[in-house]
Amino acid sequence: MRIKKGITKHARHNKVHKQTKGYRLTKHALVKTAKEAILHAGQYSFNGRKQKKNDIKKLWIIRINAALKDFSINYSTFSKLEKDKKIEINRKVLAHFATEDYAVFKSIVNTVQNKE
């Protein structure tokens, strides 16, 4: 007695087709190319998650640097002075203070620059 695997194969193919819904050209229709498209899409999403973190970090630095222009100091100098004074406030919090709570940011900068 032979075993036919039509149902199993169709189920596997349907799973692939559901994952590639909305893909262009044959990437949603042909099973081999669809599987390949799924692999590539997974890699792109993985890389995208890493890039997102870098983009947010860049945005924090830009916001801090923009706020530091009022004090005639740039971000790299500020971070060096901050490290020398052993003040450990991360970029996320500094960017939040620079945009939302400027008085606290001003006091931090004055502390770093020794202008009490």
C-alpha beads as a LAMMPS data file, in Angstrom:
LAMMPS data file: protein, C-alpha beads

116 atoms
115 bonds

1 atom types
1 bond types

-500.0 500.0 xlo xhi
-500.0 500.0 ylo yhi
-500.0 500.0 zlo zhi

Masses

1 110.0

Atoms # bond

1 1 1 0.000 0.000 0.000
2 1 1 1.458 3.341 -0.979
3 1 1 1.156 6.529 1.012
4 1 1 0.005 9.633 -0.806
5 1 1 1.034 12.902 0.765
6 1 1 -1.122 15.301 -1.194
7 1 1 -2.969 16.677 1.813
8 1 1 0.217 17.272 3.789
9 1 1 1.939 18.942 0.871
10 1 1 -1.064 21.185 0.197
11 1 1 -1.169 22.190 3.849
12 1 1 2.533 23.099 3.759
13 1 1 2.060 25.069 0.566
14 1 1 -0.956 26.891 1.959
15 1 1 1.095 27.880 5.002
16 1 1 3.750 29.366 2.709
17 1 1 1.122 31.145 0.611
18 1 1 -0.435 32.712 3.713
19 1 1 2.972 34.026 4.810
20 1 1 3.664 35.571 1.395
21 1 1 0.275 37.188 0.895
22 1 1 0.763 40.569 -0.771
23 1 1 4.189 39.808 -2.222
24 1 1 4.715 40.862 -5.829
25 1 1 5.059 38.813 -9.006
26 1 1 5.675 35.082 -8.464
27 1 1 6.914 35.500 -4.899
28 1 1 3.421 34.838 -3.565
29 1 1 2.365 32.194 -6.065
30 1 1 5.226 29.767 -6.679
31 1 1 6.206 27.728 -3.665
32 1 1 9.986 27.638 -4.210
33 1 1 10.292 31.376 -4.800
34 1 1 7.822 32.059 -1.990
35 1 1 9.961 30.099 0.487
36 1 1 12.998 32.057 -0.623
37 1 1 11.073 35.319 -0.271
38 1 1 10.097 34.371 3.290
39 1 1 13.748 33.753 4.181
40 1 1 14.809 37.102 2.732
41 1 1 11.934 38.921 4.430
42 1 1 12.982 37.444 7.763
43 1 1 16.528 38.638 7.262
44 1 1 15.353 42.132 6.277
45 1 1 13.139 42.376 9.357
46 1 1 16.007 41.224 11.596
47 1 1 18.323 43.861 10.116
48 1 1 15.576 46.463 10.348
49 1 1 15.188 45.891 14.065
50 1 1 18.897 46.519 14.538
51 1 1 18.841 49.648 12.334
52 1 1 15.875 50.996 14.287
53 1 1 17.954 51.005 17.475
54 1 1 20.765 52.876 15.704
55 1 1 18.322 55.424 14.274
56 1 1 16.849 56.140 17.704
57 1 1 20.334 56.537 19.179
58 1 1 21.221 59.017 16.403
59 1 1 18.022 60.952 17.086
60 1 1 18.871 61.284 20.787
61 1 1 22.329 62.612 19.922
62 1 1 20.863 65.125 17.454
63 1 1 18.385 66.400 20.067
64 1 1 21.063 66.745 22.732
65 1 1 23.429 68.506 20.329
66 1 1 20.685 70.931 19.253
67 1 1 19.941 71.818 22.869
68 1 1 23.641 72.255 23.629
69 1 1 23.954 74.987 20.963
70 1 1 22.474 77.431 23.506
71 1 1 25.499 76.764 25.739
72 1 1 28.106 77.075 22.919
73 1 1 29.228 73.504 23.328
74 1 1 28.907 70.496 21.055
75 1 1 27.878 66.954 21.899
76 1 1 31.327 65.362 21.785
77 1 1 32.822 67.932 24.159
78 1 1 29.850 67.635 26.480
79 1 1 30.069 63.844 26.613
80 1 1 33.811 64.047 27.376
81 1 1 33.241 66.552 30.201
82 1 1 30.381 64.427 31.491
83 1 1 32.599 61.342 31.568
84 1 1 35.377 63.274 33.349
85 1 1 32.929 64.454 36.048
86 1 1 31.668 60.844 36.389
87 1 1 28.086 61.896 35.650
88 1 1 26.343 58.879 34.180
89 1 1 23.113 59.950 32.523
90 1 1 22.255 58.003 29.399
91 1 1 21.417 59.572 26.046
92 1 1 17.736 58.687 26.243
93 1 1 17.225 60.598 29.491
94 1 1 19.351 63.545 28.348
95 1 1 17.361 63.802 25.111
96 1 1 14.117 63.700 27.090
97 1 1 15.324 66.502 29.373
98 1 1 16.535 68.526 26.368
99 1 1 13.111 68.402 24.710
100 1 1 10.651 68.156 27.615
101 1 1 12.273 69.536 30.779
102 1 1 14.777 72.191 29.725
103 1 1 15.412 73.517 33.255
104 1 1 16.773 70.148 34.398
105 1 1 18.873 69.876 31.236
106 1 1 20.258 73.361 31.868
107 1 1 21.256 72.425 35.414
108 1 1 22.989 69.266 34.161
109 1 1 24.955 71.253 31.584
110 1 1 25.910 73.865 34.179
111 1 1 27.086 71.106 36.523
112 1 1 29.207 69.597 33.769
113 1 1 30.677 73.010 32.852
114 1 1 31.212 73.991 36.544
115 1 1 28.819 76.979 36.309
116 1 1 26.844 76.541 39.509

Bonds

1 1 1 2
2 1 2 3
3 1 3 4
4 1 4 5
5 1 5 6
6 1 6 7
7 1 7 8
8 1 8 9
9 1 9 10
10 1 10 11
11 1 11 12
12 1 12 13
13 1 13 14
14 1 14 15
15 1 15 16
16 1 16 17
17 1 17 18
18 1 18 19
19 1 19 20
20 1 20 21
21 1 21 22
22 1 22 23
23 1 23 24
24 1 24 25
25 1 25 26
26 1 26 27
27 1 27 28
28 1 28 29
29 1 29 30
30 1 30 31
31 1 31 32
32 1 32 33
33 1 33 34
34 1 34 35
35 1 35 36
36 1 36 37
37 1 37 38
38 1 38 39
39 1 39 40
40 1 40 41
41 1 41 42
42 1 42 43
43 1 43 44
44 1 44 45
45 1 45 46
46 1 46 47
47 1 47 48
48 1 48 49
49 1 49 50
50 1 50 51
51 1 51 52
52 1 52 53
53 1 53 54
54 1 54 55
55 1 55 56
56 1 56 57
57 1 57 58
58 1 58 59
59 1 59 60
60 1 60 61
61 1 61 62
62 1 62 63
63 1 63 64
64 1 64 65
65 1 65 66
66 1 66 67
67 1 67 68
68 1 68 69
69 1 69 70
70 1 70 71
71 1 71 72
72 1 72 73
73 1 73 74
74 1 74 75
75 1 75 76
76 1 76 77
77 1 77 78
78 1 78 79
79 1 79 80
80 1 80 81
81 1 81 82
82 1 82 83
83 1 83 84
84 1 84 85
85 1 85 86
86 1 86 87
87 1 87 88
88 1 88 89
89 1 89 90
90 1 90 91
91 1 91 92
92 1 92 93
93 1 93 94
94 1 94 95
95 1 95 96
96 1 96 97
97 1 97 98
98 1 98 99
99 1 99 100
100 1 100 101
101 1 101 102
102 1 102 103
103 1 103 104
104 1 104 105
105 1 105 106
106 1 106 107
107 1 107 108
108 1 108 109
109 1 109 110
110 1 110 111
111 1 111 112
112 1 112 113
113 1 113 114
114 1 114 115
115 1 115 116
